Amino acid sequence: MGYDEGKEVAAPSEPELYTPDRTSPEAYTPATTSRIAYSADDYADSESQYVPTPLHATSAHTMSPTSSEATAAPGAPRRTKFALMTLHMHDRLRLLDFPPGETSLVRDTILYHWPPGLNVQRMHEGSMEFGLHGTPWIAPGKNSITVRRMMRAVLAALYDRGWILDTAVNVGRQPQDKDSLIFAYRPQAARVEWMSVAFSCNDRVRIIDGPSDFVKGVTYAMSVLGLRSQGLYKEDARVYELRFKGLPWLAVGLDQGVMAQTILLRLMSELNVGGWSVYASINQKQGANGFAKSDTWHCSRPIGWVTNPPAYQV
């Protein structure tokens, strides 16, 4: 699909958010991100772990209220500022009512985490529209992992600027419809670290950049439900894949419906044990052949969380 308006967008050589001056006392300090093993043996040895490059800034930056909130008249109630992010077609992302600084931040974050880059940036009916090269919302294989990391990095970058996801909603009725994300400006949020959980194909859970203790806990909890296979995802060594027997995401029949619900409960339990919460559950992929795509969970937990040792051994 060609673009007949807008302008070509060049990738910045050094996005400001991700290359701070670490010699300055005010420079952000990146979190110790979740550690991922390269092999099953590494999961058994917690001292031998791969530490991935941080995907986001983790210090809780603050902004001048004048850049994100209207100045209230004396005695008037203070109103929270809201803004909207929406996903469209195969390749579009739109921002509505974000300040210019946050618009530039999202642009640079996309360019940093989506290697194909952008092919257009333009105003569209009052919103800022970015057109991503390729088809990120239907990307298969390794690119499906990349685009989830990109979306998580956008959420993290906005979070660090005080824009907290308030709700995700899908008001469309077509298979190609994706979520609209409503953000509220609430500065001085706590510093957090991130990982993602993807519900893939018809029978798989992929843990993206999750710590090894979480991977162990989920594997143990799911083993009693009937796993067809488990191990590192062939396309990315920082992704662990669990494949279940049957087709739980299609949920054909009562038994498979209960199976899918049980998987969700076990996942939530393991997230809770590790101090994680689901920050955003987003439908960011377009369905095909009449089927909708499953959500991706982008999860966060406070920096410095100490997980209690599990009572079981793997």
Buried (B, 14 or more C-beta within 10 A) or exposed (E): EEEEEBEEBEBBEEBEBBEBEEEEEEEBEBBEBBBBBEEEEBBEEEEBBEEBEBBBBBBBBEBEBEBBBEEEEEEEEEEEBBBBBBBBEBBBBBBBBBBEEBBBBBBBBBBBBBEBBBBBBBEBEEBBBBBBBBBBBBBEEEBBBBBBBBBBBBBBBBBBBBBBBBEBEBEEEEEBBBBBBBBBBBBEBEBBBBBBBBBBBBBBBBBBBBBBBBBBBBBBBBEEBEBEEBEBBEBBBBBBBBBBEBBBBBBEEEEBEEBBEBBBEBBBEBBEBBBBBBBBBBBBBBBEEEEBBBBBBBBBBEBEEEBEEBEEEE
